[in-house]
Amino acid sequence: MDPISEIELEDCPVCRGAGYIEDEQGWCMYACCLNCGTETAHVSYKTPEERLEIIQEGVKDLQKTLDEIRKEKKA
């Protein structure tokens, strides 16, 4: 099983839909909402080893951004 599928994503900040990680033919990845289609920034990688590391870092950064958006909406 691909370790990328083990990464748990938060709900979409726009519509609260479920997300998934898209791999673009072995050169970049991004998270996308299944409901509204919102995408994160594309994260590129050069080797298979770098692939998992890069997407894990990207998901952590995305979760921080989502937390900030939620705080702003509550304020």
MDTraj code that builds the backbone (N, CA, C; nanometers):
import mdtraj as md
import numpy as np

residues = "MET ASP PRO ILE SER GLU ILE GLU LEU GLU ASP CYS PRO VAL CYS ARG GLY ALA GLY TYR ILE GLU ASP GLU GLN GLY TRP CYS MET TYR ALA CYS CYS LEU ASN CYS GLY THR GLU THR ALA HIS VAL SER TYR LYS THR PRO GLU GLU ARG LEU GLU ILE ILE GLN GLU GLY VAL LYS ASP LEU GLN LYS THR LEU ASP GLU ILE ARG LYS GLU LYS LYS ALA".split()
xyz = np.array([
    [0.0839, -0.1179, 0.0000],
    [0.0000, 0.0000, 0.0000],
    [0.0887, 0.1246, 0.0000],
    [0.0483, 0.2248, -0.0733],
    [0.1214, 0.3504, -0.0829],
    [0.1120, 0.4258, 0.0504],
    [0.2260, 0.4640, 0.1118],
    [0.2216, 0.5340, 0.2404],
    [0.1513, 0.6695, 0.2327],
    [0.1401, 0.7259, 0.1151],
    [0.0701, 0.8536, 0.0991],
    [-0.0762, 0.8385, 0.1394],
    [-0.1349, 0.7233, 0.1119],
    [-0.2765, 0.7033, 0.1450],
    [-0.3000, 0.6929, 0.2955],
    [-0.1933, 0.6791, 0.3732],
    [-0.2044, 0.6728, 0.5193],
    [-0.2148, 0.8120, 0.5835],
    [-0.1846, 0.9176, 0.5082],
    [-0.1869, 1.0537, 0.5628],
    [-0.3319, 1.0982, 0.5797],
    [-0.3642, 1.1440, 0.6991],
    [-0.5009, 1.1887, 0.7280],
    [-0.5133, 1.3381, 0.6987],
    [-0.6092, 1.3731, 0.6157],
    [-0.6321, 1.5129, 0.5799],
    [-0.7489, 1.5696, 0.6594],
    [-0.7431, 1.7006, 0.6853],
    [-0.8545, 1.7674, 0.7497],
    [-0.9594, 1.8009, 0.6440],
    [-1.0777, 1.8408, 0.6889],
    [-1.1835, 1.8807, 0.5970],
    [-1.1443, 2.0082, 0.5225],
    [-1.2030, 2.0282, 0.4070],
    [-1.1795, 2.1465, 0.3252],
    [-1.2207, 2.2717, 0.4029],
    [-1.1368, 2.3756, 0.4049],
    [-1.1725, 2.4977, 0.4765],
    [-1.2836, 2.5771, 0.4061],
    [-1.3080, 2.5485, 0.2799],
    [-1.4096, 2.6209, 0.2033],
    [-1.5484, 2.5609, 0.2238],
    [-1.5588, 2.4285, 0.2065],
    [-1.6920, 2.3659, 0.2088],
    [-1.7055, 2.2508, 0.3087],
    [-1.5953, 2.2185, 0.3788],
    [-1.5927, 2.1072, 0.4746],
    [-1.6005, 1.9695, 0.4084],
    [-1.5728, 1.9629, 0.2795],
    [-1.5738, 1.8362, 0.2080],
    [-1.4488, 1.7543, 0.2378],
    [-1.4515, 1.6294, 0.1997],
    [-1.3377, 1.5393, 0.2191],
    [-1.2287, 1.5686, 0.1167],
    [-1.1054, 1.5473, 0.1562],
    [-0.9941, 1.5726, 0.0662],
    [-0.9219, 1.4454, 0.0258],
    [-0.8401, 1.4566, -0.0757],
    [-0.7550, 1.3462, -0.1182],
    [-0.6246, 1.4043, -0.1721],
    [-0.5220, 1.3206, -0.1793],
    [-0.3924, 1.3637, -0.2306],
    [-0.3782, 1.3131, -0.3730],
    [-0.3489, 1.4046, -0.4614],
    [-0.3348, 1.3733, -0.6046],
    [-0.1861, 1.3720, -0.6400],
    [-0.1411, 1.2691, -0.7091],
    [-0.0026, 1.2585, -0.7562],
    [-0.0035, 1.2787, -0.9069],
    [0.0673, 1.3799, -0.9530],
    [0.0692, 1.4152, -1.0957],
    [0.1850, 1.3494, -1.1707],
    [0.1703, 1.2247, -1.2051],
    [0.2652, 1.1531, -1.2911],
    [0.4085, 1.1535, -1.2386],
    [0.4238, 1.1483, -1.1075],
    [0.5565, 1.1336, -1.0505],
    [0.6420, 1.2575, -1.0428],
    [0.5858, 1.3776, -1.0554],
    [0.6687, 1.4975, -1.0427],
    [0.6172, 1.5954, -0.9378],
    [0.4874, 1.5909, -0.9024],
    [0.4358, 1.6781, -0.7981],
    [0.3087, 1.6195, -0.7393],
    [0.2704, 1.6744, -0.6224],
    [0.1507, 1.6287, -0.5536],
    [0.0774, 1.7497, -0.4970],
    [-0.0525, 1.7322, -0.4685],
    [-0.1304, 1.8357, -0.4026],
    [-0.2523, 1.7717, -0.3386],
    [-0.3088, 1.8410, -0.2399],
    [-0.4333, 1.7954, -0.1787],
    [-0.5480, 1.8665, -0.2483],
    [-0.6581, 1.7962, -0.2665],
    [-0.7733, 1.8500, -0.3390],
    [-0.9016, 1.8100, -0.2678],
    [-1.0035, 1.8963, -0.2720],
    [-1.1334, 1.8661, -0.2122],
    [-1.2192, 1.7887, -0.3131],
    [-1.2775, 1.6795, -0.2674],
    [-1.3651, 1.6002, -0.3538],
    [-1.4963, 1.6716, -0.3849],
    [-1.5364, 1.7623, -0.2972],
    [-1.6642, 1.8295, -0.3126],
    [-1.6563, 1.9528, -0.4030],
    [-1.5704, 2.0488, -0.3667],
    [-1.5674, 2.1760, -0.4411],
    [-1.4473, 2.1902, -0.5345],
    [-1.3472, 2.1017, -0.5206],
    [-1.2324, 2.1057, -0.6107],
    [-1.1196, 2.1980, -0.5686],
    [-1.1302, 2.2615, -0.4526],
    [-1.0237, 2.3485, -0.4047],
    [-0.8945, 2.2689, -0.3947],
    [-0.7829, 2.3282, -0.4400],
    [-0.6534, 2.2627, -0.4371],
    [-0.5546, 2.3410, -0.3526],
    [-0.4558, 2.2697, -0.2956],
    [-0.3448, 2.3348, -0.2285],
    [-0.2404, 2.3684, -0.3335],
    [-0.1322, 2.4273, -0.2887],
    [-0.0193, 2.4517, -0.3781],
    [0.0402, 2.3177, -0.4206],
    [0.0923, 2.3117, -0.5403],
    [0.1565, 2.1902, -0.5885],
    [0.2950, 2.1791, -0.5254],
    [0.3306, 2.0602, -0.4789],
    [0.4590, 2.0346, -0.4155],
    [0.5364, 1.9386, -0.5049],
    [0.6507, 1.9834, -0.5548],
    [0.7272, 1.8980, -0.6463],
    [0.8297, 1.8136, -0.5710],
    [0.8680, 1.7033, -0.6332],
    [0.9702, 1.6145, -0.5782],
    [1.0470, 1.5526, -0.6933],
    [1.1691, 1.5031, -0.6613],
    [1.2548, 1.4485, -0.7662],
    [1.2770, 1.2987, -0.7551],
    [1.2689, 1.2443, -0.6339],
    [1.2929, 1.1009, -0.6149],
    [1.1771, 1.0391, -0.5373],
    [1.1589, 0.9091, -0.5474],
    [1.0536, 0.8429, -0.4700],
    [1.0716, 0.8612, -0.3187],
    [1.1967, 0.8650, -0.2729],
    [1.2228, 0.8833, -0.1304],
    [1.1783, 1.0222, -0.0843],
    [1.2020, 1.1200, -0.1690],
    [1.1657, 1.2576, -0.1378],
    [1.0137, 1.2768, -0.1386],
    [0.9439, 1.1954, -0.2122],
    [0.7982, 1.2080, -0.2307],
    [0.7228, 1.2065, -0.0980],
    [0.7446, 1.1063, -0.0153],
    [0.6728, 1.0946, 0.1110],
    [0.7108, 1.2082, 0.2061],
    [0.8390, 1.2380, 0.2142],
    [0.8859, 1.3447, 0.3027],
    [0.8237, 1.4796, 0.2648],
    [0.8222, 1.5097, 0.1376],
    [0.7692, 1.6375, 0.0892],
    [0.6199, 1.6495, 0.1181],
    [0.5433, 1.5466, 0.0915],
    [0.3986, 1.5560, 0.1117],
    [0.3650, 1.5614, 0.2605],
    [0.4409, 1.4909, 0.3458],
    [0.4164, 1.4999, 0.4900],
    [0.4404, 1.6415, 0.5400],
    [0.5460, 1.7046, 0.4926],
    [0.5735, 1.8437, 0.5301],
    [0.4645, 1.9356, 0.4769],
    [0.4207, 1.9112, 0.3546],
    [0.3148, 1.9928, 0.2955],
    [0.1845, 1.9809, 0.3709],
    [0.1492, 1.8620, 0.4160],
    [0.0260, 1.8416, 0.4922],
    [0.0350, 1.9133, 0.6264],
    [0.1517, 1.9077, 0.6914],
    [0.1690, 1.9791, 0.8181],
    [0.1500, 2.1292, 0.7978],
    [0.2093, 2.1837, 0.6911],
    [0.1937, 2.3263, 0.6612],
    [0.0483, 2.3600, 0.6308],
    [-0.0198, 2.2724, 0.5577],
    [-0.1603, 2.2943, 0.5248],
    [-0.2450, 2.2946, 0.6516],
    [-0.2184, 2.2053, 0.7448],
    [-0.2957, 2.1998, 0.8681],
    [-0.2764, 2.3265, 0.9504],
    [-0.1534, 2.3814, 0.9528],
    [-0.1291, 2.5078, 1.0221],
    [-0.2096, 2.6199, 0.9578],
    [-0.2119, 2.6234, 0.8256],
    [-0.2874, 2.7258, 0.7539],
    [-0.4366, 2.7127, 0.7819],
    [-0.4883, 2.5908, 0.7822],
    [-0.6302, 2.5689, 0.8119],
    [-0.6643, 2.6144, 0.9532],
    [-0.5765, 2.5885, 1.0490],
    [-0.5984, 2.6337, 1.1860],
    [-0.6057, 2.7859, 1.1930],
    [-0.5176, 2.8535, 1.1187],
    [-0.5183, 2.9998, 1.1156],
    [-0.6478, 3.0526, 1.0536],
    [-0.6939, 2.9899, 0.9476],
    [-0.8188, 3.0316, 0.8823],
    [-0.9359, 3.0155, 0.9780],
    [-0.9400, 2.9043, 1.0496],
    [-1.0487, 2.8806, 1.1452],
    [-1.0477, 2.9840, 1.2574],
    [-0.9267, 3.0210, 1.3050],
    [-0.9158, 3.1226, 1.4111],
    [-0.9668, 3.2570, 1.3611],
    [-0.9335, 3.2918, 1.2377],
    [-0.9780, 3.4192, 1.1795],
    [-1.1293, 3.4225, 1.1637],
    [-1.1896, 3.3106, 1.1248],
    [-1.3342, 3.3043, 1.1076],
    [-1.4061, 3.3183, 1.2409],
    [-1.3460, 3.2669, 1.3496],
    [-1.4081, 3.2771, 1.4815],
    [-1.3976, 3.4163, 1.5401],
    [-1.2937, 3.4911, 1.4996],
    [-1.2710, 3.6259, 1.5555],
    [-1.3663, 3.7292, 1.5006],
])
top = md.Topology()
chain = top.add_chain()
for i, resn in enumerate(residues, 1):
    res = top.add_residue(resn, chain, resSeq=i)
    for name in ("N", "CA", "C"):
        top.add_atom(name, md.element.get_by_symbol(name[0]), res)
traj = md.Trajectory(xyz[None], top)
